Every structure is written in structure tokens, then in C-alpha cells.
Amino acid sequence: MGKRVGFGARPAVLVVDMTRAFTEDRFPLGCSAAGAPCAGAIRTLLDAVRPHGVPVLYTRYDAFAADAEWGRWLDKGTGAEPDSLMRGPEAHEIADAIKPGPGDVVVTKSKPSAFFGTPLASMLTYLGVDTLVVTGMVTSGCVRATVVDAFSHNYRVVVPIECVADRSATSHQVNLFDMDMKYADVLPLADVLAHFGRR
């Protein structure tokens, strides 16, 4: 366990749920103390990969989803109640520091994994992607669910440590360790940047 898999020939970067809802404290699930540094690190990564033509994809929730789409989120007290700030469009805007650029793809989802019930896998196939660099929030939730599904789809998966964040430092560290052992290469951002610097 924990062996390095490495990068393939065609990587893409996936930015998971880096929206106001998760990066700003005024929202029920927001945590700016973790979200702001994470957004800065992701910006550094995006600035490094874009000149190489690396595809960049984002995920976010649908503010106008029906209750049936939110499903069990409503029962777990995650702030998805109909009158919550989480149900407004502002909550699901991508953080200003890392707004999508021309040609970037934004995938709308309703469950933790970016793959569940979305066209993400089809998009990655079209793009010829074999390696998914997963970033975003939160490490123990949607990031982990996406990493496990990416692994299950047989992608090489890379998680830059500084580019993921969680409300709980303990959950963050435990999940990084677990993903590194089983599903992904969990690497310092500097190592990921060095890889793209060699391209």
C-alpha cells in the first residue's frame, strides 16, 4: 500500500466545490480559515498548468435543485434546507480567486462525488484524460468521494496537499493519509508544480 502511481500522459485538474458556500464563513458550511489558503494554492497550481494546455474542470452544487435532488442532504442538517443561504445562487459561485477561465468546464452535481449522476467521466474520456489532479473542499467529504470514484474509474489520481482543505484538521490529516495509502498520490504542491515544470 502507498506505492507511487505517478502521472500519465494527459492530466487534468479538477477543482471540487471551491464556492462561496465552503470558503466564506457567512454560509452554514463555510470555513474561510481553511478555504482562503486552499484557494490561493489552487490559484498557484492553475497558473502553472494553464500554459501547458491542461484541462481545468470545476464542480459546484445547483442552487435551484429540487428537494429530491438534494435528497438526504436535507436530513443530515447540512444547510440545504429550502430557506437556507445554501439554496441561493450566490452560495454556489466559484471563489473569486479561482474563477473559471475561457474553455474551463463547470460540472453541476448534487452528491459528494463529482462523478455521481454527472457527465464528468464522459467529458474526461473526450478530453483523453488519464490523470486527475483533485483539489478543493472538503478533504473528508466531496474531495475523498471524488478521489475514490476517480480511482474506481482507473484514473491515476494526484492530490496536492495544500490544494485541499477541511473544516476539521483531524479529518483532513486522516483522510489525506488514507487516500495516499489506497487511492491517490498525495503530494506536496511543490512536487506537482515541478512535474508540470518539466513538461
C-alpha positions as semicolon CSV with decimal commas, in nm:
position;residue;x (nm);y (nm);z (nm)
1;M;0,000;0,000;0,000
2;G;0,105;0,359;-0,055
3;K;0,310;0,296;-0,371
4;R;0,351;0,589;-0,611
5;V;0,145;0,560;-0,929
6;G;0,270;0,877;-1,093
7;F;0,135;1,100;-1,366
8;G;0,017;0,973;-1,700
9;A;0,044;1,145;-2,036
10;R;-0,272;1,356;-2,017
11;P;-0,356;1,513;-1,679
12;A;-0,649;1,738;-1,593
13;V;-0,715;1,947;-1,283
14;L;-1,049;1,914;-1,104
15;V;-1,149;2,188;-0,859
16;V;-1,413;2,046;-0,623
17;D;-1,671;2,279;-0,468
18;M;-1,449;2,584;-0,418
19;T;-1,756;2,804;-0,390
20;R;-1,858;3,082;-0,154
21;A;-2,064;2,826;0,039
22;F;-1,746;2,649;0,150
23;T;-1,490;2,930;0,153
24;E;-1,682;3,209;0,330
25;D;-1,783;3,199;0,696
26;R;-2,122;3,362;0,642
27;F;-2,253;3,039;0,492
28;P;-2,352;2,741;0,712
29;L;-2,074;2,518;0,576
30;G;-1,817;2,791;0,518
31;C;-1,466;2,791;0,664
32;S;-1,252;3,079;0,543
33;A;-0,960;2,984;0,770
34;A;-0,911;2,670;0,561
35;G;-1,070;2,786;0,237
36;A;-0,867;3,101;0,172
37;P;-0,521;2,936;0,182
38;C;-0,657;2,646;-0,023
39;A;-0,789;2,885;-0,289
40;G;-0,450;3,057;-0,302
41;A;-0,271;2,725;-0,353
42;I;-0,516;2,621;-0,624
43;R;-0,457;2,953;-0,798
44;T;-0,084;2,880;-0,798
45;L;-0,149;2,538;-0,949
46;L;-0,385;2,672;-1,216
47;D;-0,138;2,943;-1,313
48;A;0,124;2,670;-1,361
49;V;-0,085;2,426;-1,565
50;R;-0,281;2,656;-1,795
51;P;0,020;2,742;-2,018
52;H;0,057;2,368;-2,085
53;G;-0,299;2,332;-2,210
54;V;-0,403;2,115;-1,915
55;P;-0,784;2,089;-1,897
56;V;-0,939;2,251;-1,589
57;L;-1,279;2,144;-1,460
58;Y;-1,481;2,270;-1,165
59;T;-1,771;2,129;-0,966
60;R;-2,043;2,306;-0,776
61;Y;-2,389;2,235;-0,642
62;D;-2,708;2,354;-0,811
63;A;-2,869;2,629;-0,604
64;F;-3,203;2,564;-0,771
65;A;-3,208;2,186;-0,736
66;A;-3,535;2,031;-0,624
67;D;-3,560;1,873;-0,280
68;A;-3,547;1,528;-0,443
69;E;-3,206;1,617;-0,589
70;W;-3,073;1,737;-0,253
71;G;-3,209;1,413;-0,107
72;R;-3,056;1,301;0,222
73;W;-2,854;1,622;0,250
74;L;-3,180;1,768;0,384
75;D;-3,192;1,509;0,663
76;K;-2,830;1,549;0,772
77;G;-2,861;1,918;0,861
78;T;-2,608;2,034;0,605
79;G;-2,766;2,373;0,547
80;A;-2,954;2,261;0,235
81;E;-3,296;2,342;0,380
82;P;-3,518;2,535;0,134
83;D;-3,490;2,866;0,324
84;S;-3,115;2,837;0,381
85;L;-2,845;3,059;0,234
86;M;-2,716;2,739;0,074
87;R;-3,016;2,740;-0,159
88;G;-2,932;3,080;-0,306
89;P;-2,729;3,132;-0,624
90;E;-2,456;3,334;-0,451
91;A;-2,359;3,035;-0,237
92;H;-2,258;2,835;-0,542
93;E;-2,047;3,093;-0,719
94;I;-1,686;2,981;-0,762
95;A;-1,450;3,170;-0,528
96;D;-1,322;3,492;-0,685
97;A;-0,954;3,393;-0,658
98;I;-1,002;3,093;-0,887
99;K;-1,287;3,183;-1,122
100;P;-1,315;2,961;-1,430
101;G;-1,145;3,089;-1,742
102;P;-1,225;3,051;-2,112
103;G;-1,258;2,687;-2,206
104;D;-1,288;2,562;-1,848
105;V;-1,575;2,326;-1,769
106;V;-1,814;2,365;-1,473
107;V;-1,994;2,046;-1,370
108;T;-2,307;2,074;-1,157
109;K;-2,355;1,796;-0,905
110;S;-2,593;1,704;-0,623
111;K;-2,398;1,439;-0,431
112;P;-2,049;1,419;-0,276
113;S;-1,872;1,258;-0,571
114;A;-1,815;1,469;-0,881
115;F;-1,881;1,151;-1,082
116;F;-2,217;1,051;-0,935
117;G;-2,501;1,141;-1,171
118;T;-2,287;1,381;-1,378
119;P;-2,125;1,371;-1,724
120;L;-1,776;1,412;-1,576
121;A;-1,646;1,069;-1,681
122;S;-1,771;1,122;-2,036
123;M;-1,604;1,463;-2,051
124;L;-1,273;1,323;-1,929
125;T;-1,291;1,046;-2,189
126;Y;-1,349;1,302;-2,463
127;L;-1,051;1,503;-2,339
128;G;-0,833;1,192;-2,335
129;V;-0,751;1,237;-1,967
130;D;-0,566;0,960;-1,782
131;T;-0,465;1,151;-1,467
132;L;-0,690;1,357;-1,241
133;V;-0,536;1,615;-1,008
134;V;-0,808;1,661;-0,747
135;T;-0,826;1,984;-0,546
136;G;-1,089;2,163;-0,338
137;M;-1,312;2,119;-0,035
138;V;-1,369;1,937;0,180
139;T;-1,099;1,672;0,215
140;S;-1,310;1,431;0,419
141;G;-1,625;1,473;0,208
142;C;-1,657;1,562;-0,157
143;V;-1,284;1,550;-0,226
144;R;-1,249;1,200;-0,086
145;A;-1,567;1,076;-0,257
146;T;-1,439;1,211;-0,588
147;V;-1,093;1,061;-0,538
148;V;-1,238;0,716;-0,465
149;D;-1,460;0,731;-0,772
150;A;-1,175;0,855;-0,992
151;F;-0,966;0,561;-0,869
152;S;-1,260;0,330;-0,938
153;H;-1,270;0,461;-1,296
154;N;-0,899;0,369;-1,323
155;Y;-0,764;0,723;-1,343
156;R;-0,427;0,799;-1,193
157;V;-0,517;1,033;-0,907
158;V;-0,298;1,307;-0,759
159;V;-0,394;1,520;-0,458
160;P;-0,174;1,826;-0,391
161;I;-0,176;1,862;-0,013
162;E;-0,203;2,241;0,001
163;C;-0,484;2,241;-0,258
164;V;-0,739;2,060;-0,041
165;A;-0,893;2,173;0,287
166;D;-1,137;2,070;0,557
167;R;-1,318;2,227;0,850
168;S;-1,154;1,972;1,079
169;A;-0,774;1,946;1,088
170;T;-0,801;1,591;1,221
171;S;-1,036;1,478;0,944
172;H;-0,810;1,649;0,691
173;Q;-0,497;1,465;0,803
174;V;-0,662;1,125;0,848
175;N;-0,821;1,138;0,504
176;L;-0,501;1,252;0,333
177;F;-0,322;0,956;0,490
178;D;-0,596;0,713;0,390
179;M;-0,619;0,838;0,031
180;D;-0,242;0,821;-0,005
181;M;-0,238;0,461;0,115
182;K;-0,520;0,340;-0,112
183;Y;-0,638;0,567;-0,389
184;A;-0,405;0,854;-0,482
185;D;-0,060;1,002;-0,480
186;V;-0,090;1,267;-0,209
187;L;0,196;1,507;-0,278
188;P;0,324;1,848;-0,172
189;L;0,217;2,117;-0,416
190;A;0,585;2,184;-0,492
191;D;0,621;1,831;-0,631
192;V;0,316;1,873;-0,852
193;L;0,442;2,207;-0,980
194;A;0,781;2,051;-1,050
195;H;0,614;1,786;-1,265
196;F;0,441;2,047;-1,478
197;G;0,761;2,248;-1,492
198;R;0,924;1,954;-1,670
199;R;0,654;1,929;-1,939
